[in-house]
């Protein structure tokens, strides 16, 4: 993957949670919200990702 510079509008578009996503995240404990929100946002952009085994 190559790195590209993103302006503020692109960052907001890529990383802002939609209402349904915020509802999912609000059900998690404070300590795990960010840990849940980042993979959720990533998977909505790029599809589900699973770790390789072996």
LINMO-V938747 format. One record per helix or strand of 3 or more residues. SS is the DSSP state (~ for helix, > for strand). FROM is the first residue (numbers start at 1). LEN is the number of residues. Records with the same first field share a line. If there is no record, write none. Layout:
BEGIN
SS->FROM-LEN / FROM-LEN
END
This chain:
BEGIN
~->8-8 / 19-8 / 30-17
END
